[in-house]
Amino acid sequence: QVQLVESGGGLVQAGGSLRLSCAASGNIFSITRINTMGWYRQAPGKERELVANITTGGSTNYADSVKGRFTISRLNVRVYLEMNSLKPEDTAVYYCNALGTGAYWGQGTQVTVSS
């Protein structure tokens, strides 16, 4: 099993920045088989959507709505999301995700962007 713990959410004004962090822990067998890690978000009344992900090899994928503003990075089984030029529509609960022996999710961290 893999546990994901997120940190870094909060309240910020539009145009501001936040950095989310996520660390994976668990049994060695599952940890060493993590491939893609990423971030999803879910706003009230909306479905959960992919924000960005990154593979073990460093390939990245971004939602069109965040390209040029958000940057995902990774160090082993820690993944980060640098969010700049935040907009009110970025307000959501952000979830860390890891894919390997299974699909694992963090508990979520709230990001609120005020206008």
C-alpha positions as CSV (number, residue, x, y, z in Angstrom):
1,Q,0.0,0.0,0.0
2,V,1.0,3.6,-0.6
3,Q,0.0,6.6,1.5
4,L,0.1,10.1,0.0
5,V,0.3,13.2,2.2
6,E,-0.2,16.6,0.7
7,S,0.6,20.1,2.1
8,G,0.8,23.6,0.9
9,G,-2.8,24.6,0.3
10,G,-4.4,27.8,1.5
11,L,-6.0,31.1,0.7
12,V,-4.4,33.5,-1.7
13,Q,-5.4,36.5,-3.7
14,A,-5.8,36.4,-7.5
15,G,-2.5,36.7,-9.2
16,G,-0.7,35.1,-6.2
17,S,1.3,31.9,-6.0
18,L,1.2,28.7,-3.9
19,R,3.3,25.5,-3.9
20,L,1.8,22.2,-3.2
21,S,3.8,19.2,-2.0
22,C,3.0,15.5,-1.8
23,A,5.1,12.7,-0.3
24,A,4.5,9.0,-0.8
25,S,5.2,6.4,1.9
26,G,4.4,2.8,2.4
27,N,5.8,-0.6,1.8
28,I,9.0,-0.8,-0.3
29,F,7.5,-3.1,-2.9
30,S,4.7,-0.6,-3.8
31,I,6.8,2.6,-3.4
32,T,9.5,1.4,-5.8
33,R,6.8,0.6,-8.5
34,I,5.3,4.1,-8.6
35,N,5.4,5.4,-12.1
36,T,3.2,8.4,-12.7
37,M,2.5,11.0,-10.0
38,G,0.3,14.0,-10.4
39,W,-2.3,16.4,-9.2
40,Y,-6.0,16.5,-9.7
41,R,-8.6,19.0,-8.5
42,Q,-12.2,19.1,-7.8
43,A,-14.3,22.2,-7.5
44,P,-17.7,22.3,-5.8
45,G,-20.3,20.8,-8.1
46,K,-17.7,19.7,-10.7
47,E,-16.0,16.4,-11.5
48,R,-12.4,15.7,-10.5
49,E,-10.0,16.7,-13.3
50,L,-6.4,16.2,-14.1
51,V,-4.2,19.3,-13.4
52,A,-0.8,17.9,-14.2
53,N,1.2,14.7,-14.0
54,I,4.8,13.6,-14.4
55,T,6.3,10.2,-15.1
56,T,9.4,8.6,-13.6
57,G,11.2,9.6,-16.7
58,G,10.2,13.2,-16.3
59,S,7.5,13.5,-19.0
60,T,4.9,16.0,-18.1
61,N,1.3,16.6,-19.0
62,Y,-0.8,19.7,-18.2
63,A,-4.5,20.6,-18.4
64,D,-4.9,23.4,-21.0
65,S,-6.3,25.7,-18.3
66,V,-3.0,25.7,-16.3
67,K,-0.4,25.6,-19.0
68,G,2.1,28.4,-18.6
69,R,1.0,29.1,-15.0
70,F,1.6,25.8,-13.2
71,T,4.7,23.7,-13.1
72,I,4.9,20.1,-11.8
73,S,8.2,18.6,-10.6
74,R,9.3,15.5,-8.9
75,L,12.0,14.1,-6.7
76,N,11.8,10.3,-6.3
77,V,8.4,9.8,-4.7
78,R,7.8,13.4,-3.8
79,V,5.8,15.6,-6.3
80,Y,5.4,19.3,-6.3
81,L,3.0,21.8,-8.0
82,E,4.1,25.4,-8.3
83,M,1.1,27.5,-9.0
84,N,1.5,31.0,-10.3
85,S,-0.9,33.7,-11.6
86,L,-3.7,32.0,-9.7
87,K,-7.2,32.7,-10.7
88,P,-10.5,32.4,-8.8
89,E,-11.4,29.5,-11.1
90,D,-8.4,27.6,-9.7
91,T,-10.3,27.3,-6.4
92,A,-10.7,23.6,-5.6
93,V,-9.6,20.7,-3.4
94,Y,-6.3,19.5,-4.9
95,Y,-5.5,15.8,-4.7
96,C,-2.2,14.1,-5.1
97,N,-2.3,10.9,-7.2
98,A,0.2,8.1,-7.7
99,L,0.0,5.2,-10.1
100,G,2.0,1.9,-9.8
101,T,0.7,-1.3,-8.3
102,G,-2.6,0.5,-7.9
103,A,-4.0,4.0,-8.0
104,Y,-3.4,5.9,-4.8
105,W,-4.9,9.2,-3.6
106,G,-4.1,11.7,-1.0
107,Q,-6.7,13.2,1.4
108,G,-6.8,16.5,-0.5
109,T,-5.7,20.1,0.3
110,Q,-7.9,23.1,-0.2
111,V,-6.8,25.9,-2.5
112,T,-8.9,29.1,-2.4
113,V,-8.2,32.0,-4.7
114,S,-10.0,35.2,-3.9
115,S,-10.8,37.9,-6.5
